[in-house]
Amino acid sequence: MHSDELFERARHRIPGGVNSPVRAFRGVGGTPRFIARASGCRMWDVDGNELIDYIGSWGPMIVGHTHPEVVEALTEALARGTSYGAPTGLEVELAETIAGAVPSMEMLRLTSSGTEATMSAIRVARGFTERSKLIKFEGCYHGHADSLLVKAGSGVATLGLPDSPGVTPGAVADTLVARFNDLGSVSALFEAADGDVACVIVEPVAGNMGTVPPAPGFLEGLRELCTRHGAVLVFDEVMTGFRVARGGAQARYGVTPDVTCLGKIIGGGLPVGAYGGRRDIMERVAPAGPIYQAGTLSGNPLAVTAGLVTLRLLESDSVYAQLDATVAAIADGITALAGEAGVPTVTNRVGSMWTTFFHDGPAVTDWNTASASDTRRYGRFFHAMLDRGIYLAPSQYEAAFVGLAHTGDAVEFTLDAAREAFRAVGPA
């Protein structure tokens, strides 16, 4: 069957025809591509088109699709069983591997998704501090837990939705919203809350309003404010963990949070999440302490196996130098090509993630500037690239990702496609 036929069938049984909103192409128009298979940096849809993939399952496929070492390990693990509902040695090994790379995670708990990780981290912060309020940032998405669907990015921003129906006023009454890269807005919320802020949760590099790096001093300022006010600093590194550096954004910027949330790469493409941090905080989690959190498939042996192999493939510093160089070549090339075509853009990049905003600048630094982008022009560019074999995020407000499988030939092909796509979009 072709993608349009499958999409029509899907819409009868699956809300919007997709199992995660941004996949529906609502932000760019058209019919989503249904994928048949993938290998390395390429995917093939059911229509027979070959695509260079810059979504990478929204970040996890940093070593490439169907990496032979990952596939071999998963095949062996599958023969031993898919889930036990009991501890395994693999869980211990993954926890030790993560803690070795991210020293701030002295203890950690595995979950089955990033949403579970962030939701649990907030509960632990509230239980540890015995306070109620949390501070988050406009345009930052931390999963679909009720208290976090306030001025969220990602699919919420793509679809132009308000705070989600079904979330009660009580669920978000203690959620305070600050402006990303604006320490003054955070300080004002701390003062107004009068000692009742349990935590600040932030994507240290925003990826769900598009890629937006922290301004110099922003993360350091959050660390100082949380320390001064006795609040827990939570870094949501579901996207940036093991991507912008082996130790995540906290290693790249030299700022230590109290609690970190991970996902994506630590499962090697299978469903996984984790949250962890200071020992005195994490020892409050059940059964060691009174703060309850559980999960039937947490520490699933297949996800843990894929994660361990993936993290082993990322051990060398040269890996991250290669990823940074690949993104630099793409981002710099796109900037030059957009300029030649007279198309106003701003391209942000950090590590192996980037976003090209169709924005006349001079910079994209927060949700206000990101949301001023021309989403219609992005949609035209997206389809022009898709027609030329390049699979970008179907939303202006998402990051693009490279992996180790994106070699020079793929980069050259991408820039050739971008040259033609910018011409198709036309000057401002």
ZAMARGU-4260 file (C-alpha; in steps of 0.2 Angstrom, whole numbers, plus 5000, padded with zeros to 4 digits):
<rodrens>
0) 5000/5000/5000 | 5005/5018/4997 | 5007/5031/5011 | 4991/5040/5007 | 4981/5024/5007
5) 4988/5019/5024 | 4985/5036/5031 | 4967/5035/5026 | 4965/5018/5035 | 4974/5024/5050
10) 4963/5039/5052 | 4948/5027/5055 | 4957/5019/5070 | 4970/5030/5076 | 4967/5049/5082
15) 4973/5060/5067 | 4980/5044/5059 | 4996/5044/5070 | 5002/5039/5087 | 5011/5055/5091
20) 5004/5072/5084 | 5019/5079/5075 | 5020/5064/5064 | 5003/5070/5055 | 5012/5083/5045
25) 4999/5096/5051 | 5014/5109/5053 | 5019/5107/5035 | 5004/5100/5026 | 5002/5085/5015
30) 5002/5066/5019 | 5015/5059/5031 | 5026/5046/5024 | 5024/5028/5031 | 5041/5020/5033
35) 5045/5002/5028 | 5063/5000/5033 | 5079/5010/5038 | 5098/5007/5038 | 5112/5019/5042
40) 5106/5037/5039 | 5093/5032/5026 | 5075/5026/5027 | 5064/5019/5013 | 5045/5023/5013
45) 5031/5011/5007 | 5031/5021/4991 | 5048/5016/4987 | 5057/5033/4990 | 5074/5033/4998
50) 5077/5047/5011 | 5091/5054/5020 | 5085/5054/5038 | 5088/5069/5049 | 5075/5065/5062
55) 5083/5049/5068 | 5067/5043/5078 | 5068/5061/5086 | 5086/5058/5092 | 5090/5041/5098
60) 5098/5034/5082 | 5114/5042/5084 | 5124/5027/5078 | 5112/5025/5064 | 5098/5013/5060
65) 5100/4995/5062 | 5118/4996/5067 | 5125/4978/5066 | 5131/4978/5083 | 5115/4984/5090
70) 5105/4971/5080 | 5116/4957/5085 | 5115/4961/5103 | 5096/4963/5102 | 5094/4946/5093
75) 5104/4937/5106 | 5094/4946/5120 | 5077/4942/5112 | 5081/4923/5112 | 5083/4925/5131
80) 5066/4934/5134 | 5058/4950/5131 | 5053/4955/5149 | 5054/4947/5166 | 5046/4959/5179
85) 5061/4956/5189 | 5079/4963/5191 | 5093/4959/5179 | 5111/4962/5179 | 5109/4972/5163
90) 5100/4986/5172 | 5114/4987/5185 | 5127/4989/5171 | 5117/5002/5162 | 5115/5012/5178
95) 5134/5011/5181 | 5137/5016/5163 | 5126/5031/5164 | 5133/5037/5181 | 5151/5035/5174
100) 5147/5047/5160 | 5135/5059/5170 | 5143/5060/5187 | 5129/5071/5194 | 5118/5055/5193
105) 5124/5047/5209 | 5108/5036/5209 | 5095/5033/5195 | 5079/5025/5191 | 5075/5018/5174
110) 5058/5021/5166 | 5050/5017/5150 | 5049/5035/5143 | 5055/5053/5144 | 5038/5058/5150
115) 5039/5046/5165 | 5056/5052/5169 | 5051/5070/5170 | 5035/5067/5179 | 5044/5057/5192
120) 5058/5069/5194 | 5046/5083/5198 | 5037/5072/5211 | 5053/5068/5219 | 5058/5086/5220
125) 5042/5090/5228 | 5043/5076/5240 | 5061/5080/5244 | 5058/5099/5247 | 5040/5098/5254
130) 5036/5112/5242 | 5022/5113/5229 | 5027/5124/5214 | 5038/5121/5199 | 5046/5133/5187
135) 5046/5129/5168 | 5050/5139/5152 | 5040/5144/5137 | 5043/5133/5123 | 5051/5119/5133
140) 5042/5102/5131 | 5045/5089/5145 | 5032/5076/5140 | 5014/5076/5141 | 5011/5075/5160
145) 4997/5087/5165 | 5007/5099/5175 | 5020/5101/5161 | 5007/5105/5147 | 5008/5124/5150
150) 5016/5134/5136 | 5024/5119/5130 | 5034/5117/5114 | 5035/5102/5102 | 5019/5096/5095
155) 5009/5108/5106 | 5017/5122/5097 | 5017/5114/5080 | 4998/5112/5081 | 4995/5129/5088
160) 4986/5121/5103 | 4982/5131/5119 | 4985/5122/5136 | 4977/5105/5133 | 4959/5101/5136
165) 4958/5088/5150 | 4971/5096/5160 | 4962/5103/5175 | 4966/5121/5183 | 4971/5112/5199
170) 4984/5101/5189 | 4993/5117/5183 | 4990/5129/5198 | 5007/5126/5204 | 5016/5127/5187
175) 5025/5144/5185 | 5031/5149/5168 | 5047/5159/5164 | 5056/5165/5148 | 5070/5154/5142
180) 5087/5164/5143 | 5079/5177/5154 | 5085/5175/5172 | 5076/5190/5178 | 5059/5181/5174
185) 5065/5166/5185 | 5071/5177/5199 | 5054/5186/5199 | 5044/5170/5200 | 5055/5164/5215
190) 5052/5180/5224 | 5033/5179/5221 | 5032/5161/5226 | 5038/5165/5244 | 5049/5150/5247
195) 5037/5137/5239 | 5047/5133/5223 | 5051/5114/5223 | 5061/5114/5207 | 5066/5122/5191
200) 5065/5111/5176 | 5073/5116/5160 | 5080/5109/5143 | 5098/5115/5145 | 5098/5116/5126
205) 5080/5119/5120 | 5075/5107/5107 | 5056/5108/5107 | 5055/5125/5100 | 5068/5121/5088
210) 5086/5121/5093 | 5090/5136/5105 | 5106/5136/5115 | 5107/5143/5132 | 5114/5161/5133
215) 5131/5164/5142 | 5127/5163/5160 | 5109/5157/5159 | 5112/5139/5166 | 5125/5146/5179
220) 5112/5158/5184 | 5098/5145/5186 | 5111/5135/5197 | 5114/5150/5208 | 5095/5154/5210
225) 5091/5136/5214 | 5105/5135/5227 | 5100/5151/5235 | 5081/5147/5236 | 5084/5129/5241
230) 5075/5122/5225 | 5080/5107/5215 | 5087/5111/5198 | 5081/5098/5185 | 5090/5096/5168
235) 5079/5088/5155 | 5092/5080/5145 | 5081/5067/5136 | 5086/5075/5120 | 5103/5082/5124
240) 5110/5067/5135 | 5124/5058/5126 | 5121/5069/5111 | 5128/5086/5113 | 5142/5078/5123
245) 5144/5061/5131 | 5140/5069/5148 | 5126/5079/5140 | 5123/5098/5141 | 5129/5098/5159
250) 5146/5092/5154 | 5147/5104/5138 | 5142/5119/5149 | 5150/5114/5165 | 5134/5116/5176
255) 5129/5103/5188 | 5110/5100/5191 | 5103/5091/5206 | 5092/5079/5195 | 5094/5074/5177
260) 5081/5066/5165 | 5087/5055/5151 | 5079/5045/5137 | 5081/5042/5118 | 5099/5038/5116
265) 5101/5027/5132 | 5088/5015/5124 | 5097/5014/5107 | 5080/5017/5098 | 5069/5006/5110
270) 5057/5014/5123 | 5067/5020/5138 | 5069/5034/5151 | 5079/5038/5167 | 5080/5050/5181
275) 5093/5052/5194 | 5104/5064/5204 | 5110/5067/5221 | 5110/5052/5232 | 5101/5061/5246
280) 5087/5065/5234 | 5086/5049/5225 | 5086/5039/5242 | 5069/5046/5245 | 5062/5035/5230
285) 5052/5019/5235 | 5057/5007/5241 | 5072/5015/5249 | 5060/5030/5254 | 5042/5036/5254
290) 5041/5044/5236 | 5032/5031/5225 | 5036/5027/5207 | 5035/5011/5198 | 5034/5003/5180
295) 5030/4986/5173 | 5043/4987/5159 | 5056/4998/5167 | 5073/4991/5164 | 5066/4981/5150
300) 5081/4969/5144 | 5079/4973/5126 | 5079/4992/5128 | 5094/4991/5141 | 5103/4980/5129
305) 5102/4992/5114 | 5106/5006/5126 | 5122/4998/5132 | 5128/4994/5115 | 5124/5012/5109
310) 5133/5020/5123 | 5148/5009/5121 | 5149/5015/5103 | 5150/5033/5109 | 5164/5031/5121
315) 5177/5040/5111 | 5179/5059/5111 | 5182/5057/5092 | 5164/5052/5090 | 5158/5069/5096
320) 5171/5078/5086 | 5165/5069/5070 | 5146/5073/5075 | 5150/5092/5078 | 5160/5093/5061
325) 5145/5085/5052 | 5132/5097/5059 | 5144/5112/5056 | 5146/5107/5038 | 5127/5106/5036
330) 5122/5122/5046 | 5136/5133/5038 | 5131/5126/5021 | 5113/5129/5023 | 5116/5147/5030
335) 5127/5151/5014 | 5114/5143/5002 | 5099/5153/5010 | 5109/5169/5008 | 5113/5166/4990
340) 5095/5163/4987 | 5089/5178/4997 | 5079/5168/5009 | 5080/5175/5027 | 5085/5161/5039
345) 5093/5159/5056 | 5102/5142/5059 | 5106/5137/5077 | 5116/5122/5081 | 5123/5114/5097
350) 5133/5097/5096 | 5124/5086/5083 | 5107/5095/5083 | 5102/5110/5073 | 5087/5120/5067
355) 5085/5132/5052 | 5072/5145/5057 | 5064/5154/5043 | 5066/5170/5052 | 5074/5187/5047
360) 5084/5187/5063 | 5096/5193/5070 | 5094/5178/5082 | 5082/5165/5089 | 5085/5165/5108
365) 5068/5160/5116 | 5050/5156/5112 | 5045/5173/5107 | 5058/5174/5093 | 5056/5156/5088
370) 5037/5158/5086 | 5040/5173/5074 | 5047/5161/5061 | 5038/5160/5044 | 5030/5142/5046
375) 5023/5143/5029 | 5039/5145/5021 | 5047/5132/5031 | 5033/5120/5025 | 5037/5124/5007
380) 5055/5121/5011 | 5051/5105/5020 | 5042/5098/5005 | 5055/5104/4993 | 5068/5094/5003
385) 5057/5079/5004 | 5054/5079/4986 | 5073/5078/4984 | 5076/5064/4996 | 5079/5073/5012
390) 5068/5069/5028 | 5068/5084/5040 | 5056/5087/5055 | 5038/5091/5049 | 5038/5106/5060
395) 5048/5122/5061 | 5048/5119/5080 | 5058/5103/5081 | 5077/5100/5080 | 5086/5090/5067
400) 5099/5077/5071 | 5114/5069/5063 | 5122/5053/5068 | 5138/5044/5064 | 5131/5036/5048
405) 5129/5054/5040 | 5145/5053/5030 | 5152/5066/5018 | 5142/5059/5003 | 5125/5062/5013
410) 5130/5079/5018 | 5135/5084/5000 | 5118/5077/4994 | 5109/5086/5007 | 5117/5103/5002
415) 5114/5100/4984 | 5095/5097/4988 | 5095/5112/4999 | 5102/5123/4985 | 5087/5118/4974
420) 5075/5119/4988 | 5079/5137/4993 | 5077/5142/4974 | 5060/5133/4974 | 5055/5143/4990
425) 5061/5159/4982 | 5068/5175/4990 | 5058/5185/5003
</rodrens>
